[in-house]
Each structure stands twice: as C-alpha cells, then as structure tokens.
Amino acid sequence: MWEEKVTISGPYNFDLALSRLALDPLNTVDIEQRLVRVPLAFNDKKIVADIIATGTLEKPEFIVRASDEKEKTLHRLTEIFQWDVVLLHVHEHFQTTELKDLFNDHFGTPLVLEFDPFSSLIKSIIHQQVNLKFAFTLTERFVQAFGEEIDGVWFHPSPEKVAQLKVEQLREFQFSGRKAEYVIGIGALTASGQLDFKKLKTMADAEVSNELIKIRGVGPWTVENFLMFALGRPNLFPIGDIGIQNALKKYFQLEEKPSLAIMEKYKEQWNPYLSYAALYLWRSME
C-alpha cells in the first residue's frame, strides 16, 4: 500500500464533484469524509484507489492511497479528476458572459470523467431515451450481474465479458432488445480491437465523432457525451440535450425551451469552454 499527497492549483470544488458522483449508486462516495473510491484497471490488474480531500476550494489538496501501480494510478486520476486544468482560466472567461452568475454559483466545479472509457460508452447507450433514475437502475443491474466487486467497489464488466452476453440475458433486466444488441455489439468491437479507446484519445473531436457514429446505436448525443465525460474534451455543447434546454429556459427565464438557433447564438461567447457551460447548466438542474 502506498500513499501520496497531491496539491493542485485552485479553485477546485471537490465537494461539488463528489455530490455529482454520488448521484450514481455504483460510485463509492462518502460526502462527510470527502472520500471517493475509484476502480482502475491496468491491463488485467484491477486496483481500487482512495482519494480523500484534505484541502480547501482555494488550496486543493488530496491524499491518494492504493495497493500498487503508483505512477499509472496518479496519472489516470489526474486525467479523471482533471487536476491539470486551471479552472481559474475557465471562471475568468465566463465573467464576461451571460453565464457569469451561474459560474459564480458553481465556482471551481471540475469536469470529472467517467472512470473508464469503455464503460462510459456502454453507460451512454444504457442511458438513452430513459429517465435518469431508471438509467442508473439499469446500469446498476448490469454491472452487479456481470461486473466484479473488489474491496467493496464495483468494476464494470470487461469488453470480452460483454461480447459474450446474449440479448435474452439483458432483456431479463428490462433492457430493450435493441439496446441489448447495441451494448453487446460495442463489447464485441472493443474485444476484437476494432474499437480502440487508446487510439481515440489521440484523435481530434471530429475524428472521434466520425469513428463512433459508424457504430450501431451511437448517435450525436452519445458521441458528445463520450467526448466530454470519457475524453474530457473542453469544448462540447449538446444542444439537443433536454436537460440543457430546460436549464437555459430556467436560467434565462424564458417562456419556453430555446430553439436550436437561439442556443447556437448563446454558445458563441462561451467558446472555447463549452463543456463547462454544459456541465454548469446541468448542475443548476441537479
């Protein structure tokens, strides 16, 4: 077991990040202890990393503990929790925009990634066209049936495991037939190496989109969600997302949800940090 102190530049609101992680019942989060336990897989080695916040919003500091793979673990946690992003630059950008008050309310909220790109894509497929509560329930059933629990932390099933599933097995958990086919298909593509997440990390947003949109079951919303929450790309704004539309309606006190044309106009001034605008708007509704 090793332990490392990590200090980053503020602001960084880990408590708001934890509250969002806590929405997912599969995540192991302790709000009072300011703790999250992260499942990490390096090839065939599975590791649980504990992150405990010991600092403040302005002076963020963390204790990281894990059993092995110190260098890889710290690198991956830096990616997931975006510890190398200077959030003050993001905040200052929005002080000259109409979202100033929103960014003041959610000061220092980071864009935290899903713990694993493959499970992020599978989760996006599961979440399609169902309400958030049922989406979490479906994902929880899926992971607890086919994943693995280590030291009280759930790991999503591997691509190889997912590829071997039958549609009927997922139908038992209230998956639609089509959604079950999509999930198994993505498992098969990943297991065979046709879908390579390491390669996607090196590609531009448009290139990633072109690769993913070919996959059965993957549409624009899923691509944008993946770019934001699997790859941490900072300049995505899913204008087709109902949650964002409702958040804009509420924030700007509109009589009805904004049209796509109005949303395109709004977002011009939010470049190059559109992902943060989207995240903070979602947060305003959560």
Salt bridges, closest charged atoms under 4 A:
GLU3 OE1 - ARG65 NE 2.57
GLU4 OE1 - LYS70 NZ 2.75
ASP15 OD1 - ARG34 NE 2.96
ASP24 OD2 - LYS123 NZ 2.92
ASP50 OD1 - ARG37 NE 2.67
GLU61 OE2 - LYS5 NZ 3.94
ASP68 OD2 - LYS45 NZ 2.99
GLU69 OE2 - LYS45 NZ 3.35
GLU79 OE2 - HIS75 NE2 3.58
GLU79 OE1 - ARG76 NH1 2.78
GLU79 OE2 - LYS201 NZ 2.99
GLU114 OE2 - LYS123 NZ 3.25
GLU148 OE1 - LYS46 NZ 3.57
ASP151 OD2 - ARG37 NH2 2.78
GLU181 OE1 - ARG216 NH2 2.88
ASP205 OD1 - ARG233 NH1 2.61
GLU211 OE2 - LYS214 NZ 3.52
GLU264 OE1 - LYS267 NZ 3.38
GLU268 OE1 - LYS265 NZ 3.79
GLU286 OE2 - ARG20 NH2 3.01
GLU286 OE1 - ARG283 NE 2.98
